[in-house]
Amino acid sequence: MPVPMHDVVVEGCEERFELLRLWEAADPDALLAERGADVRGLAVGGHRRIDATLFDRLPNLQIVANFGVGYDSVDVDAASERGVIVTNTPGVLDDEVADTAVALLLMTVRELAQAERYLRAGRWAAEGTYPLTDLTVTGRRLGILGLGRIGEAIARRAEPFGMTVGYHNRSEKDVPYRYYPSLLEMARDVDTLMVVVPGNAATRHLVDAEVLEALGPDGVLVNIGRGTVVDEVALIGALKTRTIRAAGLDVYEDEPNVPQELIDLDNAVLLPHVGSASKPTRRAMGQLVVDNLTSWFTEGRALTPVNG
């Protein structure tokens, strides 16, 4: 793939397998045409679509090991039709992403990014103290869209802030938080909506103009799941008209391309998809990619499959 894999993946695969470095090939398509039939495992990361067209060029492919908990760049249905196992890297990044989510929430509610820019621009000395913020995190009503491993880690972190926690999933879980069978019902009842669900056809634009309107004028949206879950055009409109108060985003619909309209908004805090971006966490993710491939080819089973 054109995006190089993490060193842990490269080194681990070189120790155990013959490694084809597609990201370094002058002509990856020519290399695939020459060696595609030899490829039995694929380690992937980045934004290139792994779909039926690619699978057809790899007739003996058995496993796709995805570097990341999100696997929306992989056509899992097409993989399943061909008997190809797809894996991801859950668990090892839960705490890191949850920490980022809470940090982003704090930054957004307390306008910390704006306050830092105020200082750096020399305005503290020239104009006086930064204006008091209208909102505080303590006591807010948090609604989590997607209470999986990361969602539960966020909920646990929210409790010491005195936040009440609710969630919307496809089904209810055995957890001490209120379950909302409807996203719209939850949006009406909370003032902070945290998006944690993966991106796929079923979740595309789940958070639309109606949900944002239900969240209300004191509402804060934080998205550390996938950009496609939120209707970005509707979000920009809601922020411009103050239909909601603010948004904190780590993910976008067309990464790395962030709309200028979003960048220009003073009530949006924007991070460049850094939810799991620490060296220790990325090393752990890379090791799980290698471990999935190794387990599959030595024991015939994947450690963290998402299909099959």
C-alpha positions as CSV (number, residue, x, y, z in Angstrom):
1,M,0.0,0.0,0.0
2,P,1.3,3.6,-0.6
3,V,1.3,4.4,3.1
4,P,4.2,2.7,4.9
5,M,3.4,0.4,7.7
6,H,4.6,0.9,11.3
7,D,8.1,-0.3,12.0
8,V,6.8,-3.0,14.4
9,V,4.7,-4.5,11.5
10,V,7.5,-4.3,9.0
11,E,10.1,-5.9,11.4
12,G,7.7,-8.5,12.7
13,C,6.6,-9.6,9.2
14,E,10.2,-9.7,7.9
15,E,11.1,-12.1,10.7
16,R,8.2,-14.5,9.9
17,F,7.2,-14.1,6.3
18,E,8.4,-12.9,2.9
19,L,7.5,-9.3,2.8
20,L,6.4,-7.4,-0.3
21,R,6.9,-3.7,0.3
22,L,4.1,-2.3,-1.9
23,W,4.5,1.2,-0.5
24,E,8.1,1.4,-1.7
25,A,7.4,-0.1,-5.2
26,A,7.8,2.3,-8.1
27,D,4.8,0.6,-9.8
28,P,2.7,-1.2,-7.1
29,D,0.3,-2.4,-9.8
30,A,3.0,-4.1,-11.8
31,L,4.3,-5.7,-8.6
32,L,0.8,-7.0,-7.8
33,A,0.4,-8.3,-11.4
34,E,3.7,-10.2,-11.0
35,R,3.3,-11.5,-7.4
36,G,-0.4,-11.2,-6.6
37,A,-0.9,-15.0,-6.7
38,D,1.8,-15.4,-4.0
39,V,0.1,-13.0,-1.5
40,R,-1.7,-14.9,1.3
41,G,-1.7,-12.2,3.9
42,L,-2.1,-8.4,3.7
43,A,-1.2,-5.9,6.4
44,V,-3.0,-2.6,5.7
45,G,-3.2,0.9,7.2
46,G,-4.1,4.3,5.8
47,H,-6.9,5.4,3.6
48,R,-6.5,3.2,0.4
49,R,-9.7,1.2,-0.2
50,I,-9.3,-2.5,0.2
51,D,-12.1,-3.8,-2.0
52,A,-13.3,-6.5,-4.4
53,T,-11.1,-5.2,-7.2
54,L,-7.9,-5.7,-5.1
55,F,-9.1,-9.1,-3.8
56,D,-9.6,-10.3,-7.3
57,R,-5.9,-9.5,-8.0
58,L,-4.9,-11.6,-4.9
59,P,-6.6,-15.0,-5.6
60,N,-4.9,-16.8,-2.7
61,L,-5.4,-14.1,-0.1
62,Q,-6.5,-15.5,3.3
63,I,-6.3,-12.6,5.8
64,V,-6.3,-8.8,5.9
65,A,-4.8,-7.5,9.1
66,N,-5.9,-3.9,9.6
67,F,-3.8,-1.5,11.6
68,G,-6.5,0.3,13.6
69,V,-9.7,-0.5,15.4
70,G,-11.7,1.1,12.6
71,Y,-11.8,-0.9,9.4
72,D,-14.1,1.1,7.2
73,S,-11.5,1.2,4.4
74,V,-11.8,-2.6,4.0
75,D,-14.8,-4.1,2.2
76,V,-15.6,-6.7,4.8
77,D,-18.5,-8.1,2.8
78,A,-16.4,-8.6,-0.3
79,A,-13.7,-10.3,1.9
80,S,-16.3,-12.6,3.5
81,E,-17.6,-13.6,0.1
82,R,-14.1,-14.8,-0.8
83,G,-13.5,-16.5,2.6
84,V,-10.9,-13.8,3.6
85,I,-10.6,-13.0,7.3
86,V,-10.4,-9.4,8.3
87,T,-8.8,-8.4,11.7
88,N,-8.4,-5.1,13.5
89,T,-6.6,-3.9,16.6
90,P,-9.1,-3.4,19.4
91,G,-8.3,-3.2,23.1
92,V,-4.7,-2.0,22.9
93,L,-5.8,1.6,22.0
94,D,-9.0,1.9,24.1
95,D,-7.4,4.0,26.9
96,E,-5.5,6.2,24.6
97,V,-8.5,7.1,22.5
98,A,-10.7,7.6,25.6
99,D,-8.1,10.0,27.0
100,T,-8.1,11.9,23.8
101,A,-11.9,12.0,23.8
102,V,-12.1,13.5,27.3
103,A,-9.3,16.0,26.5
104,L,-11.1,17.1,23.4
105,L,-14.3,17.5,25.4
106,L,-12.5,19.6,28.0
107,M,-10.9,21.7,25.2
108,T,-14.2,22.3,23.5
109,V,-16.4,23.1,26.5
110,R,-13.8,25.3,28.2
111,E,-12.5,26.9,25.0
112,L,-8.9,25.9,25.9
113,A,-7.6,25.9,22.3
114,Q,-9.1,29.4,21.8
115,A,-7.6,30.6,25.0
116,E,-4.1,29.3,24.0
117,R,-4.3,31.1,20.7
118,Y,-5.4,34.3,22.6
119,L,-2.2,34.1,24.7
120,R,0.1,33.3,21.7
121,A,-1.3,36.2,19.8
122,G,-0.3,38.6,22.6
123,R,-3.9,39.5,23.4
124,W,-3.6,38.6,27.1
125,A,-1.1,41.4,27.7
126,A,-2.7,43.8,25.2
127,E,-6.4,43.2,26.0
128,G,-6.6,41.6,29.4
129,T,-7.8,38.2,30.6
130,Y,-9.6,35.8,28.3
131,P,-13.4,36.1,28.6
132,L,-15.1,33.7,31.0
133,T,-16.5,30.7,29.4
134,D,-20.3,30.1,29.5
135,L,-20.0,26.3,30.1
136,T,-18.3,23.9,32.4
137,V,-17.7,20.2,32.1
138,T,-18.9,19.3,35.6
139,G,-22.5,18.1,35.7
140,R,-23.0,17.9,32.0
141,R,-25.3,15.2,30.6
142,L,-23.2,12.9,28.3
143,G,-24.7,10.8,25.6
144,I,-22.4,8.2,24.0
145,L,-23.2,7.0,20.6
146,G,-21.6,3.6,20.5
147,L,-20.8,2.0,23.9
148,G,-18.2,-0.5,23.0
149,R,-14.8,-0.8,24.6
150,I,-13.8,2.8,23.9
151,G,-17.2,4.1,24.8
152,E,-17.2,2.4,28.2
153,A,-13.7,3.7,28.8
154,I,-15.0,7.2,28.1
155,A,-18.0,6.7,30.4
156,R,-15.7,5.6,33.3
157,R,-13.6,8.8,32.8
158,A,-16.7,11.0,32.7
159,E,-18.0,9.9,36.1
160,P,-15.4,11.7,38.2
161,F,-16.5,14.9,36.5
162,G,-20.0,14.5,37.9
163,M,-21.4,13.8,34.4
164,T,-24.5,11.7,34.0
165,V,-24.0,9.1,31.3
166,G,-26.4,7.6,28.8
167,Y,-25.8,5.7,25.6
168,H,-27.4,4.6,22.3
169,N,-26.5,1.2,20.8
170,R,-28.2,-1.2,18.6
171,S,-29.0,-3.2,21.7
172,E,-29.0,-2.6,25.5
173,K,-25.9,-3.6,27.5
174,D,-25.5,-4.7,31.2
175,V,-24.0,-1.4,32.3
176,P,-25.0,1.2,35.0
177,Y,-25.9,3.8,32.4
178,R,-29.2,4.8,30.9
179,Y,-30.0,3.1,27.6
180,Y,-31.7,5.1,24.8
181,P,-33.3,3.0,22.1
182,S,-33.4,6.1,19.9
183,L,-30.5,8.4,19.0
184,L,-32.9,11.3,18.6
185,E,-34.4,10.7,22.0
186,M,-30.9,10.7,23.6
187,A,-29.9,13.9,21.7
188,R,-33.0,15.7,23.2
189,D,-32.1,14.5,26.7
190,V,-28.4,15.3,26.8
191,D,-26.2,18.3,26.3
192,T,-23.1,16.5,25.2
193,L,-23.0,14.0,22.4
194,M,-19.9,11.8,22.1
195,V,-19.6,9.8,18.8
196,V,-17.6,6.6,19.1
197,V,-19.2,4.3,16.5
198,P,-17.3,3.0,13.5
199,G,-17.9,4.2,10.0
200,N,-19.9,2.1,7.6
201,A,-23.0,2.2,5.5
202,A,-25.3,1.7,8.5
203,T,-23.7,4.5,10.5
204,R,-23.2,7.1,7.7
205,H,-24.7,10.5,8.7
206,L,-26.4,9.0,11.7
207,V,-25.8,12.4,13.3
208,D,-27.7,14.7,10.9
209,A,-29.4,18.1,11.1
210,E,-32.3,16.7,13.1
211,V,-30.1,15.2,15.7
212,L,-28.0,18.4,16.0
213,E,-31.2,20.5,16.4
214,A,-32.3,18.1,19.2
215,L,-29.0,18.5,20.9
216,G,-29.8,22.2,21.3
217,P,-28.1,25.6,21.7
218,D,-26.0,24.5,24.7
219,G,-25.1,21.2,23.0
220,V,-21.6,20.1,22.4
221,L,-20.7,17.4,19.8
222,V,-17.4,15.4,20.1
223,N,-16.5,13.0,17.4
224,I,-13.6,10.5,17.9
225,G,-15.3,7.7,15.9
226,R,-15.4,8.2,12.2
227,G,-16.1,11.4,10.2
228,T,-18.7,9.8,8.0
229,V,-21.0,9.2,11.0
230,V,-21.7,13.0,11.2
231,D,-23.2,14.9,8.3
232,E,-20.4,17.5,8.0
233,V,-22.4,19.9,5.9
234,A,-25.2,19.9,8.5
235,L,-22.7,20.3,11.3
236,I,-21.1,23.3,9.7
237,G,-24.5,24.8,9.4
238,A,-25.4,24.1,13.0
239,L,-22.2,25.6,14.3
240,K,-22.6,28.7,12.1
241,T,-26.2,29.3,13.3
242,R,-25.4,28.4,16.9
243,T,-28.0,25.6,16.7
244,I,-25.4,23.8,18.9
245,R,-22.8,25.6,21.0
246,A,-19.6,23.9,19.8
247,A,-17.9,20.8,18.4
248,G,-14.7,19.0,19.0
249,L,-13.5,16.8,16.2
250,D,-10.7,14.3,15.7
251,V,-12.1,12.8,12.5
252,Y,-13.6,14.1,9.2
253,E,-15.5,12.9,6.2
254,D,-12.7,13.2,3.7
255,E,-9.4,13.0,5.6
256,P,-7.0,14.7,5.5
257,N,-9.1,17.3,3.7
258,V,-10.9,19.4,6.3
259,P,-13.4,22.0,4.9
260,Q,-12.2,25.5,5.2
261,E,-15.6,26.5,6.5
262,L,-15.0,24.2,9.5
263,I,-11.5,25.6,10.0
264,D,-12.8,29.1,10.0
265,L,-15.3,28.5,12.8
266,D,-14.4,29.8,16.2
267,N,-16.6,27.3,18.0
268,A,-14.9,24.2,16.6
269,V,-11.9,22.5,18.1
270,L,-10.1,20.4,15.5
271,L,-7.5,17.7,15.9
272,P,-5.8,15.9,13.0
273,H,-7.0,12.3,13.8
274,V,-4.6,11.8,16.7
275,G,-6.9,9.6,18.9
276,S,-4.4,6.7,19.3
277,A,-1.3,8.6,18.1
278,S,1.2,7.9,20.8
279,K,4.3,5.8,20.2
280,P,3.5,3.2,22.9
281,T,0.0,2.7,21.6
282,R,1.0,2.5,18.0
283,R,3.6,-0.1,18.8
284,A,1.0,-2.2,20.6
285,M,-1.3,-1.8,17.6
286,G,1.5,-2.9,15.2
287,Q,2.3,-5.9,17.4
288,L,-1.3,-7.0,17.3
289,V,-1.3,-6.8,13.4
290,V,1.8,-9.1,13.4
291,D,0.2,-11.4,16.1
292,N,-2.9,-11.8,14.0
293,L,-1.0,-12.8,10.9
294,T,1.3,-15.1,12.9
295,S,-1.6,-16.8,14.6
296,W,-3.5,-17.3,11.4
297,F,-0.6,-18.9,9.5
298,T,0.6,-21.0,12.5
299,E,-2.7,-22.0,14.2
300,G,-5.3,-21.3,11.6
301,R,-7.1,-18.7,13.7
302,A,-7.1,-14.9,14.0
303,L,-6.9,-13.2,17.4
304,T,-9.3,-10.3,16.7
305,P,-11.4,-11.1,13.6
306,V,-14.2,-8.8,12.6
307,N,-15.8,-11.4,10.3
308,G,-15.8,-15.2,9.8
